[in-house]
Amino acid sequence: MAATANTATSLSESYYLRSFYKSNRDAATTSKRGELSKGKLSQADAQALRAAVRGLRNFDLNDDTDDGSDIYASVSAFLKTYNNALDSSNNSGNYSLQRYAKQLKNLAKEYADELKDIGITVKSDGTLEKNDNLLKTADVSDIRELFGKDAAFATRSSSYAKHMNTKAADLIYTELTQKGKNINLTL
């Protein structure tokens, strides 16, 4: 498998997670996730999922110059953001977020065979699990089919994440107004 992140060195999964969660780094760490409100956590996960898809789309999946470790790390980070987005949306108490999480699960089930080809299993709860050995040796054309610039799986994942982000912003607004806080929305 070959792909490049346009750098001279391989980047780690944690690097990509930090990059995907740049708007709220606390949401990227298991120990800090519990401190965030349901709305903020859902929004951070949705934003990170969109960033992960964008990041994978930006890889040069036609380049044979590296060992694939960057693409492996990025796909691994994508899996974490995907699973986090499902978890936070399902636990948000917001019907719209739960509906988009269900659509994301259905999308993964629809692409289960293609995901399996690159070492990713769709579990019964809709979360994704990687097989390190298979993912590290996956054929780049299979990865391109899922995450390339025109790939339907990536496009639809990003779209659902965008809708989740919007609904999470609504949830944040509700959380703040229920606490009696005033929000100044003027610019």
DOTORDREN-251553 format. One record per residue (C-alpha): residue number from 1; residue in three letters; x, y, z. Coordinates in pm, whole numbers, always signed. Layout:
k r px py pz
NUM ALA X Y Z
...
% end
This chain:
k r px py pz
1 MET +0 +0 +0
2 ALA +137 +339 -84
3 ALA +22 +689 -10
4 THR +181 +1006 +105
5 ALA +93 +1287 +339
6 ASN +331 +1519 +158
7 THR +586 +1511 +436
8 ALA +927 +1356 +465
9 THR +842 +1159 +779
10 SER +556 +934 +883
11 LEU +296 +1088 +1108
12 SER +125 +910 +1396
13 GLU -240 +838 +1463
14 SER -230 +1077 +1758
15 TYR -99 +1353 +1528
16 TYR -401 +1305 +1302
17 LEU -642 +1293 +1596
18 ARG -503 +1621 +1729
19 SER -536 +1767 +1383
20 PHE -894 +1645 +1336
21 TYR -995 +1771 +1682
22 LYS -819 +2106 +1648
23 SER -1140 +2296 +1730
24 ASN -1172 +2115 +2064
25 ARG -869 +1910 +2162
26 ASP -1029 +1795 +2489
27 ALA -1273 +1585 +2286
28 ALA -984 +1384 +2143
29 THR -873 +1248 +2479
30 THR -1074 +985 +2661
31 SER -1005 +1139 +3001
32 LYS -1142 +1483 +2903
33 ARG -1446 +1374 +2699
34 GLY -1658 +1328 +3013
35 GLU -1605 +1691 +3111
36 LEU -1773 +1827 +2797
37 SER -2146 +1889 +2758
38 LYS -2333 +1655 +2527
39 GLY -2368 +1932 +2270
40 LYS -2003 +2035 +2272
41 LEU -1889 +1674 +2253
42 SER -2125 +1596 +1965
43 GLN -2015 +1907 +1780
44 ALA -1644 +1837 +1831
45 ASP -1689 +1479 +1709
46 ALA -1888 +1587 +1403
47 GLN -1627 +1850 +1314
48 ALA -1348 +1596 +1364
49 LEU -1524 +1342 +1144
50 ARG -1555 +1596 +862
51 ALA -1188 +1688 +906
52 ALA -1090 +1320 +896
53 VAL -1276 +1265 +570
54 ARG -1120 +1580 +423
55 GLY -778 +1465 +536
56 LEU -817 +1125 +373
57 ARG -942 +1282 +53
58 ASN -630 +1501 +40
59 PHE -391 +1207 +34
60 ASP -226 +1136 -297
61 LEU -353 +782 -328
62 ASN -176 +741 -663
63 ASP +173 +800 -523
64 ASP +397 +500 -466
65 THR +673 +682 -276
66 ASP +616 +574 +84
67 ASP +529 +270 +289
68 GLY +169 +370 +361
69 SER +219 +442 +730
70 ASP +68 +791 +698
71 ILE -247 +666 +531
72 TYR -272 +386 +790
73 ALA -243 +639 +1075
74 SER -500 +868 +916
75 VAL -749 +586 +855
76 SER -698 +471 +1216
77 ALA -772 +824 +1339
78 PHE -1078 +837 +1109
79 LEU -1208 +520 +1278
80 LYS -1177 +681 +1621
81 THR -1356 +998 +1511
82 TYR -1628 +793 +1342
83 ASN -1684 +584 +1656
84 ASN -1672 +894 +1877
85 ALA -1931 +1068 +1656
86 LEU -2164 +769 +1680
87 ASP -2122 +748 +2057
88 SER -2172 +1116 +2132
89 SER -2468 +1149 +1893
90 ASN -2640 +840 +2029
91 ASN -2589 +963 +2387
92 SER -2687 +1325 +2317
93 GLY -3057 +1283 +2390
94 ASN -3122 +1473 +2066
95 TYR -3345 +1293 +1818
96 SER -3189 +1460 +1512
97 LEU -2834 +1369 +1615
98 GLN -2945 +1012 +1683
99 ARG -3109 +997 +1340
100 TYR -2788 +1108 +1166
101 ALA -2590 +857 +1372
102 LYS -2827 +587 +1248
103 GLN -2774 +703 +890
104 LEU -2398 +688 +942
105 LYS -2432 +332 +1078
106 ASN -2644 +233 +779
107 LEU -2383 +381 +547
108 ALA -2111 +171 +710
109 LYS -2327 -140 +678
110 GLU -2390 -59 +312
111 TYR -2013 -43 +255
112 ALA -1925 -331 +490
113 ASP -1770 -543 +215
114 GLU -1553 -259 +85
115 LEU -1447 -171 +439
116 LYS -1367 -535 +508
117 ASP -1140 -536 +201
118 ILE -915 -282 +374
119 GLY -927 -442 +717
120 ILE -1221 -262 +878
121 THR -1510 -453 +1030
122 VAL -1854 -306 +1088
123 LYS -1962 -431 +1430
124 SER -2324 -506 +1519
125 ASP -2359 -171 +1700
126 GLY -2244 +15 +1387
127 THR -1899 +106 +1516
128 LEU -1591 +33 +1309
129 GLU -1303 -188 +1419
130 LYS -970 -226 +1245
131 ASN -760 -531 +1186
132 ASP -411 -378 +1203
133 ASN -246 -641 +985
134 LEU -505 -617 +708
135 LEU -526 -239 +719
136 LYS -150 -198 +697
137 THR -139 -418 +387
138 ALA -460 -297 +221
139 ASP -452 -224 -149
140 VAL -444 +149 -216
141 SER -709 +116 -489
142 ASP -951 -20 -227
143 ILE -876 +275 +1
144 ARG -923 +513 -293
145 GLU -1269 +363 -360
146 LEU -1377 +452 -6
147 PHE -1189 +774 +66
148 GLY -1085 +922 -268
149 LYS -1197 +1265 -383
150 ASP -1512 +1134 -556
151 ALA -1583 +836 -330
152 ALA -1947 +805 -227
153 PHE -1863 +665 +118
154 ALA -1645 +967 +199
155 THR -1891 +1216 +51
156 ARG -2186 +1077 +242
157 SER -1986 +1044 +568
158 SER -1889 +1409 +539
159 SER -2247 +1511 +465
160 TYR -2383 +1330 +770
161 ALA -2109 +1482 +984
162 LYS -2202 +1828 +855
163 HIS -2567 +1774 +953
164 MET -2457 +1638 +1291
165 ASN -2248 +1951 +1345
166 THR -2549 +2174 +1275
167 LYS -2775 +1978 +1511
168 ALA -2505 +1976 +1779
169 ALA -2485 +2355 +1755
170 ASP -2861 +2364 +1816
171 LEU -2812 +2136 +2117
172 ILE -2541 +2365 +2256
173 TYR -2778 +2661 +2220
174 THR -3048 +2467 +2405
175 GLU -2805 +2365 +2678
176 LEU -2700 +2724 +2732
177 THR -3050 +2871 +2728
178 GLN -3181 +2606 +2967
179 LYS -2916 +2711 +3215
180 GLY -3047 +3066 +3201
181 LYS -2743 +3202 +3022
182 ASN -2778 +3472 +2766
183 ILE -2614 +3428 +2432
184 ASN -2509 +3726 +2227
185 LEU -2536 +3617 +1866
186 THR -2456 +3955 +1716
187 LEU -2132 +3997 +1528
% end
